[in-house]
Amino acid sequence: MADTRILPNTPIEDSYETSPRTPPQSTMPRNSSLVQPSQKKKRKTKAYRVFRSVIRSFPIIAPSCKMGSIPIGLPEGYRGTSGTRVTGTLFGYRKGRVSLSMQESPRCLPSLVVELAMQTIVLQKEMSAGMVRIALECEKRLEKDKTWILDEALWTMYCNGKKCGYGVKREASEEDLNVMELLKAVSMGAGVLPGNSEVEGIDGELAYMRAYFERVVGSKDSETLYMLNPDGSNGPELSIFFVRV
């Protein structure tokens, strides 16, 4: 995440394929123009999901976390060709923990907000190295339990194979929604916003990075977000894995 202001890009509308889960009920701030997600529910067969997951990724060894292997990204010729794309925003105060917001589009209410076990300034340093792999793991449930992975409340978090604490799902706060409102016209980019936090005071700045993410649903126990860089860009690579192990 950069510490420079940017001019917002023109937002692009995208379809969003959601898993069968109940959308979060958030308290809307006054004068908010964010809208509810469309809540499209398209179920695909298990065989198709497995096949799609296999052709989109290939494994590397990650001995520091429980996962035996994690995909390292989308094939070079494949990027930007899938129809499942969401807006992801990483934001937070420098001395505070960074949060991840996932939206159907920049104009929609968040469908997921996760507070990660990492300070914003630490994530900025990791991103400057060029490649970040975040794994959010939880224990497997009974086979008959149909709870989807993004409906969990708590995950053990690893960053580039190192355990760093816990990721916590939470309802979108009024401050979260205000941030999404301010960034409604931004489709991709990074910068800072004026903040109002007990951590850094009213003069503190809130850093953010927004991008499109490719969303791969392997099963109810596995979902992955791959950050998509603009065509021709050599920006940092970021992948976020939600898995049961």
Long-range contacts (C-beta under 8 A, 24 or more apart in sequence): 1-90, 1-120, 1-123, 1-124, 1-127, 1-190, 1-207, 1-208, 1-209, 2-190, 2-191, 2-207, 2-209, 3-124, 3-191, 3-192, 3-207, 4-190, 4-191, 4-192, 5-191, 5-192, 6-186, 6-189, 6-190, 6-191, 8-183, 8-185, 8-186, 8-187, 8-189, 9-185, 9-186, 9-187, 9-188, 9-189, 10-185, 10-187, 11-105, 11-106, 11-107, 11-184, 11-185, 11-186, 11-187, 12-105, 12-187, 13-105, 13-107, 14-85, 14-86, 14-87, 14-104, 14-105, 14-212, 15-40, 15-83, 15-84, 15-85, 16-40, 16-84, 16-85, 16-86, 16-104, 16-105, 16-108, 16-111, 17-42, 17-83, 17-84, 17-215, 17-217, 18-104, 18-111, 19-148, 19-150, 19-217, 19-220, 19-223, 20-148, 21-148, 21-150, 21-151, 23-109, 23-111, 24-109, 24-110, 24-111, 24-112, 24-113, 24-171, 24-172, 25-171, 26-109, 26-110, 26-171, 26-172, 26-177, 27-174, 27-177, 28-109, 28-177, 29-174, 29-177, 29-178, 29-181, 32-177, 32-181, 33-107, 33-181, 33-184, 34-107, 34-108, 34-109, 34-177, 34-180, 34-181, 34-184, 35-107, 35-108, 35-109, 36-108, 36-109, 37-103, 37-104, 37-108, 37-109, 37-111, 38-104, 44-217, 46-219, 49-217, 49-218, 49-219, 50-218, 50-219, 52-216, 53-216, 53-218, 53-222, 56-216, 57-216, 57-224, 62-133, 62-135, 62-158, 62-161, 63-161, 64-158, 64-161, 64-162, 64-163, 65-135, 65-137, 65-158, 65-161, 65-163, 66-137, 66-245, 67-135, 67-137, 67-241, 67-243, 67-245, 70-133, 70-135, 70-239, 70-241, 71-224, 71-239, 71-241, 72-133, 72-239, 73-226, 73-237, 73-239, 74-214, 74-226, 79-214, 79-228, 79-229, 80-228, 80-231, 82-214, 84-214, 84-215, 84-216, 84-217, 85-212, 85-213, 85-214, 85-215, 85-228, 86-212, 86-213, 86-215, 86-225, 87-187, 87-210, 87-211, 87-212, 87-213, 88-210, 88-211, 88-212, 88-213, 88-225, 88-227, 88-240, 89-179, 89-180, 89-183, 89-208, 89-209, 89-210, 90-123, 90-208, 90-209, 90-210, 91-120, 91-179, 91-193, 91-206, 91-207, 91-208, 91-209, 92-119, 92-120, 92-206, 92-207, 93-120, 93-195, 93-197, 93-199, 93-200, 93-204, 93-205, 93-206, 93-207, 94-119, 94-120, 94-121, 94-200, 94-204, 94-205, 94-207, 95-119, 95-120, 95-121, 95-199, 95-200, 96-120, 96-197, 96-199, 96-200, 98-123, 99-176, 100-240, 101-172, 101-176, 101-179, 101-180, 102-213, 102-225, 103-180, 106-180, 106-183, 106-184, 106-185, 106-186, 106-187, 106-210, 107-184, 109-172, 109-177, 109-180, 110-172, 110-176, 110-177, 110-180, 112-150, 112-169, 113-169, 113-170, 113-171, 113-172, 113-176, 114-155, 114-167, 114-168, 114-169, 114-170, 115-167, 115-168, 115-170, 116-157, 116-167, 117-157, 117-164, 117-165, 117-166, 117-167, 118-157, 118-159, 118-164, 118-165, 120-207, 124-207, 126-159, 126-160, 127-209, 127-236, 127-238, 128-236, 129-236, 130-236, 130-237, 131-160, 131-236, 131-237, 131-238, 132-159, 132-160, 132-236, 132-237, 132-238, 132-239, 133-159, 133-160, 133-161, 133-239, 133-241, 134-158, 134-159, 134-238, 134-239, 134-240, 134-241, 135-159, 135-240, 135-241, 135-243, 136-167, 136-240, 136-241, 136-242, 136-243, 137-243, 137-244, 137-245, 138-243, 138-244, 138-245, 139-244, 139-245, 140-221, 140-244, 140-245, 141-244, 146-220, 147-220, 148-220, 149-220, 149-221, 149-222, 149-223, 149-242, 149-243, 149-244, 150-223, 150-242, 155-242, 179-206, 179-208, 183-208, 183-210, 186-210, 187-212, 188-212, 188-230, 211-238, 213-240
